[in-house]
Amino acid sequence: MIASNVIKRRHPLDRGKLFVDGRRVLGNSKSVEGFIAGVLGGLLTGVAYAIILANPYWVAYGAVSGFGAMAGDSINSFVKRRLGLRSGEPFIPLDQLSFILVAFALIKATHVDRLAGYTVTLVDFSVIVYVVMVLHPLTNLIAYLIGLKDEPY
């Protein structure tokens, strides 16, 4: 939603399609622009790490984690629509964890962490979960306060 608010054009990721239950597959808050922006954000972070660490595999790591985060967020939206929750309505803790879980699963499944020279452990994952449980609501509130989001969650 933030990316589409900045870009001012919104193309729904689900193309407005309904699922078999008659509800939107993902809803209006998931846009092609937002998905691409999220993947690009991960990719650019990977590029920065690749430059700093002189290891090109970090580009792949960034791309995989960015795609995983956006896929996880989309899965979360799909689940929320099936439960009858409206777009933007909080669904704690899945809102905070869905993108991390899928990104972590893809990182481990592709072994891109090993390629980059840093194997993500369960301890690393636990720290990430803890940090995200604090930062996710905080960044949403900041985005709301500066007018990039319609709701503070």
N, C-alpha and C positions, 0 to 999 in steps of 0.2 A: 504494500500500500504506500509506503514511503516513496519508493522509486516511481510509482505511477503518479503520485502527487507532485513530485518534482518534474517529471516528464510531461505531465498534464494530458497524457493519453493513456487509456486503459483498455487492454485487450484481455478479457477473462481467460485464464489458463484452461478452464474447462469448456471454453467457447459457448457458454450458456446452456450446456447440455444438462439434461435431467438424468438421474440414476433411476433404477427400476422402482425405487420407493417414491418417485415423483418429486424428489427434492433435487436441488442443484448438486452436481458432483462435488464441487469445491466451494462455490460461492463467488461473489464479486470481489472479495478481498484478496484473492489469489490471481495475480495478473502475470501475463507473459513478461512484461517489463520488470516486475519484481523478481520473478524467477531468474531471469537473465542477469539482473543486477546482483543478486545473491551469488550466483555462480562466478560472475566476474569479480566480485569482491574477494571470494576465496582464491581465485586465480591470481589476482593482483597481489594478495598477501603472499601467496606462494612465490611469485616473481621476486618480491622483496626479500624473502628468506633465501631464495636461490642466489641472489646477488650478494647478500650479506655473508652467507655461508659457503659461497662458491660451489654450490651443488645444484645442478639443474633439475634433479628429481623433486625438489621442493615445489616446482611449478606443477607437476602432476599431483603432488600431495594437496596443494591448494585447490586445484580443479576438482579433485575427488571429494575433498571435504566440503567445498562450496556446493557441489551438486548434491551431496548427501544431505546437507543441511536444508536445502530447498526441497528435496524430495521428502524429508521428514516433516517439514512444515506443511507440505501438501497432504501427506498422509493424515496429519493431525486435523487439518481442515475437513478432509473426507470423513473422518470419524465423528467430528463435531456435527457435521450435517446429518449423518445417520442418527445421531442422538437428538436431533431437533434443536440444537443450539444455533443461534444466529451468528453470522460473521462478526468477529470482534468480541463476542462474548467469552469471558475467561473460562478456561478449562484447565485448572491447576491440578497436578503438575505437568500434564501432557504438553501444555503450551511451552513450558520451559525445557522439556526433555526430548520431545520428538525429534527436533533437528539434530541434537547431539547423538542420540541413539543411532539414527540412520547413518550419520556421517561416520561415527565410530565403526559401525558394522561394515561400511564400504571401505574404510581405511584398512581394516583388518582383512576383509575378503580379498582385496586387491594387493595386499602386502606393500602398498605404497609407502607406508611408514618405514619398513625395512629398507626399501630402495633409497629413501631419503637419509637413511642412516640413524633413524631414531625410532625404536620400537615403542609404541604407545602401550603402556601397562595399565592394569586395572587401578593402580594407585593414581596414575596420571588422569585416567578417566574419572575417578572419584573426585579429584581436585577440580576438574573441569565442571562436573555436575554441581559441586558446591558453589563455585564462582558464578556459574550461569544462573543458578537459583536466586542469586542476589542481583546480578547485573541485568538479566532479562527484564524483570519488572521495572528496574531503574531506568534503563534505556527507553522502554516504552513510555514511561512517565515523561521523560525529557522530550521525546518526539511529540507527545501530546501537547506539552507546554509551549513548544515552539511552532506548533501548528502543522506538523507533518503527519499526525495521526488524529483520527476523529475521536478515539477513546483512549483513556490512559492505561489500558491493559493490553 
